[in-house]
Amino acid sequence: MIPPASARTADTLHRSTLWMMAAACGASAANIFYNQPLLGKFALAYQASPSKAGLVATAAQVGYGIGLFLFVPLGDLLNRRKVVLLLMSLCTALLAATAAAPGLLTLIWLHLLIGITTMNAQILIPFGMELSPPKERGRTVGVLMAGLLCGVLLARVVSGFVGEHIGWRMVYIMAAAVMLVILVSLYRGLPHRPPVAAHMGYGRFMKEMFQLWGRLPALWTASAVSGLSFGCFTAFWTTLSFLLMDRFGMGASAAGAFGVIGLAGVLAAPLAGRVSDRRGPRFTVTVSLLLIALSFVGMSLWLSLPMLVLGVIFMDLGVQAIQVAAQTRVMSLVPDAGSRLNTFYMVFRFVGGALGSFLGATAWAHWQWPGVCCVAVALVAAAMAVHLLERGSR
């Protein structure tokens, strides 16, 4: 029998532990984004084409989707503390090995494995909720999500600067060192808690999860729209370093600096949530998809640094707003099964991200920047079609 929530949250989550978990969320999420400003460096280092170098980003996104599917449900079945420490240990070792990768193929496989082992944020967020009293759970999730988003933003800035001035291998040495420090801190400070569903076997748990997914068509459509929009996002970031190097003579540090502009999307997330509450998720998604499409049309027709900055702002606004609206809708379908629904949603999202990385790098290799923009607009059109078809069926 599953112990009641009150029995599992008898003591409050200490502030130092919460911030340590937030740092772990940020460091873990950063590991799949370090590569984006460095793709041009990879192509030069291994004398590879942009499309082949872009497979590094694709592999990281694919790995993250696989890890979400395989390991996130284990947070309900096994001791979350043990799962987090094991995955973080494996990821730290993989990051250190990446710094010594002898060839591009090895680098691609290592990023696939890094993606698989670095989804600790998706385990720590529900863990933090379980450790917090009901009245403080919103604050807990906010702090952990802030850590995650800061990790994503800083990953591009740090990797671009370090890769440009010291070398891309140093980026992964530093990433491994950061993970090691956080791993030691979590080992000493992360609380022990019994599993939520220890009575249920993995096979039965997964079977019930699949049955739940099959009963919710809205889960599929919301997840598909979010995944396709995230594909636009990754298509842009996968090819940005090639664009800046080819058209403007800029290096990895400039590509990383564009990550700071992504702060606009983070700041817009609360606004998107309020709009979604007032006008509904469907309205928010429709407007956001149009905003993403317009940003790529603008960056294609008037390619300049100021237009790229504006394009990044509007694209990020649209992608983050869809993330908030779609995830809110998904989590409200069956509130008692939020973790299982979120697993499906996040897997779809990162499958879309992997697709965007692959198509973006391929388009750049054949048609340069106009091809990348066409791919992004096509992904938006597909997302809009799914969105409107569901509306018609309703």
Salt bridges, closest charged atoms under 4 A:
ASP11 OD1 - ARG193 NH2 2.51
ASP76 OD1 - ARG80 NH2 2.92
GLU130 OE2 - ARG8 NE 3.40
GLU130 OE1 - ARG80 NH1 2.37
GLU164 OE1 - LYS41 NZ 3.73
GLU208 OE2 - ARG204 NE 3.32
ASP246 OD2 - ARG247 NE 3.51
GLU390 OE1 - ARG282 NH1 2.96
GLU390 OE2 - ARG329 NH2 2.60
